[in-house]
Amino acid sequence: MAKIDEEKEFIGYLKVLLSLSMAIAVSLIVWIFNHFNSLSFNEIMISFVVFVMDLIVVLFINYHILKKIKGLRKL
């Protein structure tokens, strides 16, 4: 397999991970809004921390996708 094809496959894999992370973030926000009245303060804070961590993962994956795309120009 050529190096460029390998890089394209890896970018595709990263896009799947990005989609999954985004789905988790959206699902978590919807869950928080649906159960806001019945959640304790600790549960809300833990949910918020998990949401922020997931957003960091989304940004990290997005950064790597853009880096890989720019790297395709050199191949």
Number of C-alpha atoms within 10 A of each C-alpha: 5 7 10 14 11 11 16 15 12 14 19 13 12 17 15 12 16 19 12 12 20 16 12 16 19 12 13 17 14 12 12 17 11 11 11 13 8 10 13 10 10 9 13 15 12 11 16 15 12 15 19 13 13 17 16 13 16 18 14 12 18 16 12 13 20 11 12 16 14 11 12 13 8 7 9
